Amino acid sequence: MEAVPTLAQHIRTEMSKVVVGQDDLKTQCLLLLLCQGHALLEGVPGIAKTLAVKTLSRLLRLEFQRVQCTSDLMPADIIGTSIAQRADLHASAARRRDQPHAASHAGRAARVHGGAPGDD
């Protein structure tokens, strides 16, 4: 059971090399990771929301993908959608678009919400 506190301290130390301050944010990200949860990070631009999650994902060698929240964001923009596609005039088929539309436009590969593109 000593492995978890050791790992947590290592992650905090490494994150602190990149993210200055924001101890609550770093703690919440770590708790979220240990609980295998999901989060919506909200806050004004420039408080290291994206940087914290991107750093955590790099430390753990995970894929990073950012979704920008807007007032017109729909669930399909995040989870993907089925698209009807006609190969010829007499047949139709549906294909699954696995990559969300919003994420594909972000061009980035933990999902983070809030702020403007390039903030943090």
C-alpha positions as CSV (number, residue, x, y, z in Angstrom):
1,M,0.0,0.0,0.0
2,E,3.0,2.3,0.2
3,A,3.1,2.4,-3.6
4,V,0.1,4.8,-3.9
5,P,1.5,7.6,-1.6
6,T,4.9,7.2,-3.3
7,L,3.3,7.5,-6.7
8,A,1.2,10.5,-5.6
9,Q,4.2,12.3,-4.3
10,H,6.2,11.7,-7.4
11,I,3.3,13.0,-9.6
12,R,2.9,16.1,-7.4
13,T,6.7,16.8,-7.6
14,E,6.8,16.4,-11.3
15,M,3.7,18.4,-11.9
16,S,5.1,21.2,-9.7
17,K,8.1,21.5,-12.1
18,V,5.7,22.6,-14.8
19,V,2.6,24.0,-13.0
20,V,3.5,26.7,-10.5
21,G,1.1,27.0,-7.6
22,Q,-2.4,25.7,-8.2
23,D,-2.0,23.1,-5.5
24,D,-5.8,22.5,-5.2
25,L,-6.0,21.8,-9.0
26,K,-3.1,19.4,-8.9
27,T,-4.6,17.6,-5.9
28,Q,-8.0,17.3,-7.5
29,C,-6.5,16.0,-10.8
30,L,-4.6,13.4,-8.8
31,L,-7.8,12.4,-6.8
32,L,-9.7,12.2,-10.0
33,L,-7.1,9.9,-11.5
34,L,-7.0,7.6,-8.5
35,C,-10.8,7.4,-8.4
36,Q,-11.0,6.8,-12.1
37,G,-13.4,9.6,-12.5
38,H,-14.3,12.4,-15.0
39,A,-14.1,16.1,-14.6
40,L,-15.2,19.4,-16.1
41,L,-12.5,22.0,-15.3
42,E,-13.9,25.5,-15.2
43,G,-12.2,28.8,-14.6
44,V,-11.0,32.0,-16.1
45,P,-8.4,31.8,-18.8
46,G,-4.8,31.5,-17.8
47,I,-5.0,29.5,-14.5
48,A,-3.2,26.4,-15.9
49,K,-6.2,24.1,-16.4
50,T,-5.0,22.7,-19.7
51,L,-1.4,22.8,-18.7
52,A,-2.1,20.7,-15.5
53,V,-4.0,18.0,-17.3
54,K,-1.6,17.9,-20.2
55,T,1.3,17.6,-17.8
56,L,-0.5,14.8,-15.9
57,S,-1.2,12.9,-19.2
58,R,2.5,13.2,-20.2
59,L,3.7,11.9,-16.9
60,L,1.4,8.9,-17.2
61,R,2.0,8.5,-21.0
62,L,-1.6,9.0,-21.8
63,E,-3.3,10.6,-24.8
64,F,-4.3,14.2,-24.3
65,Q,-7.4,15.6,-26.0
66,R,-9.0,19.0,-25.3
67,V,-12.6,19.9,-26.0
68,Q,-13.5,23.6,-26.0
69,C,-16.8,24.2,-24.3
70,T,-19.1,26.6,-26.1
71,S,-22.8,27.4,-25.6
72,D,-23.7,25.4,-28.6
73,L,-21.7,22.2,-27.7
74,M,-23.8,19.1,-28.2
75,P,-23.2,15.6,-26.7
76,A,-22.4,14.2,-30.2
77,D,-19.6,16.8,-30.4
78,I,-17.9,15.0,-27.5
79,I,-18.8,11.3,-28.0
80,G,-19.1,11.1,-31.8
81,T,-22.0,10.4,-34.0
82,S,-23.3,8.0,-36.7
83,I,-23.3,9.5,-40.2
84,A,-25.6,8.2,-43.0
85,Q,-23.5,7.7,-46.1
86,R,-24.6,6.6,-49.5
87,A,-22.1,4.7,-51.6
88,D,-24.5,4.7,-54.6
89,L,-28.0,5.7,-55.4
90,H,-29.6,2.4,-54.3
91,A,-27.8,1.6,-51.1
92,S,-27.1,3.4,-47.9
93,A,-24.9,2.6,-44.9
94,A,-24.1,4.3,-41.6
95,R,-20.6,4.7,-40.3
96,R,-19.5,5.7,-36.9
97,R,-17.4,8.8,-36.5
98,D,-15.4,7.8,-33.4
99,Q,-13.4,11.0,-33.0
100,P,-15.7,13.8,-31.8
101,H,-16.2,16.7,-34.2
102,A,-15.1,19.3,-31.5
103,A,-11.9,17.3,-30.7
104,S,-10.9,16.9,-34.3
105,H,-11.0,20.7,-34.7
106,A,-9.0,21.2,-31.6
107,G,-6.2,19.1,-33.3
108,R,-5.0,17.8,-30.0
109,A,-4.8,14.4,-28.7
110,A,-7.9,13.5,-20.5
111,R,-10.4,16.1,-22.0
112,V,-10.3,19.6,-20.6
113,H,-13.0,22.2,-20.8
114,G,-12.8,26.0,-20.4
115,G,-10.7,28.9,-21.5
116,A,-9.8,29.9,-25.0
117,P,-7.7,27.9,-27.4
118,G,-4.1,28.4,-26.4
119,D,-4.9,29.6,-22.9
120,D,-3.2,28.1,-19.9
